[in-house]
Amino acid sequence: MPSKYVVVERPNPRDANAPKKFYAHAKSRGEITIQEIAAEIAKMSTVSTIDAIAVLEAFKQVIPQHLAEGKIVRLGNFGAFITPSTVSCNLIL
């Protein structure tokens, strides 16, 4: 399903006199809870909703622990979580 977005005009934070630029801004289609995700997982697998909730809750605890240790958490094609050790203007843009 394609993502909806709106176009937003924003100023250059480094130069207030520079021309503004247009950026795509993702638009939410709603929310989903861990319980709802677990129910979907249960329908397509052999695990129960309760078991899926337990795994997702553990996942929420484990990921921040590894990020706090400075590790990159790779989730295959889904992407990666990373906590930069230093912040620079290049990372903020």
N, C-alpha and C positions, 0 to 999 in steps of 0.2 A: 504494500500500500504506500503510495507516495506521501511524503510529508507536506503539510501545509506550512506556509511561511508568509510573513509580511515583510515589506521592504521598509527599512528605517534609515533616515538620514542622520548621520552623526558627525560631530566636529572632530578634527584632528586634536588629540589631547596634548600633543607636543607643540602645536602651533595653532593658536586660536584664530589667526588671520588666514590660514590655509583654507582652500575650498572644502566644503563638507563632502563626505563620501556616503554612498548608499550601501547598506549591508542587509543581507537576508537574516531574518530573525525567526527562528522556529516557533510555530504556534501549537500549543497543546491541544490534543483532542480529548483530554480528560485524564483521569487517574485510574490506577489499578492497585489493589492491595496485595500484600504477600499471600494472604489467604486465597484470593481469587487466582493468582498465578499458580499456587499450589494445587488448586482444584483442577486447573487446566492441565498441569503436569500429570496429575493422577489419572485423568481421562485418557492420556496418550501413553501411559506406561503401566508398569506392574506395581508401583508404589502407591500407598494410600495418601490421601490429602494430608493427614497428620504427619506422616513420614516426610513428605515433601516440605511441609512447613518447618519441620525440625532441621532439615538440611539447609533450607534458605536462611533460617535464623542463625545457624552456625556459620554459614557463609558471610553474613553481615558482621559477625564478630571476628572471623579469621582475616578477612581482607584488610581492615584497618591495622591489625597487628603487624602484618607483613609490610604495609606501607610505612608504619612507624619505624620499622627496622631498616628503611631505606631501600626496600626491594621493589622491583617492577612486577606487578601482578598481571600476567598475560592470560587472557581468556580466549585463546584461539581466534577465530574470525570475528568474535564479538568486539575485541579491542583490548586495550591495556589500561591499567590504572597506574599512575606514577605520581610520586610526590617529589617535586624539584627540591634540590638541596639549597639552591640559591634562586633568588628572583631577580630578573632583569626586565627592562622595558620590553625587550623582544618577546618574552614569555607572556606578558600582560596583554599585548595587542592581540 
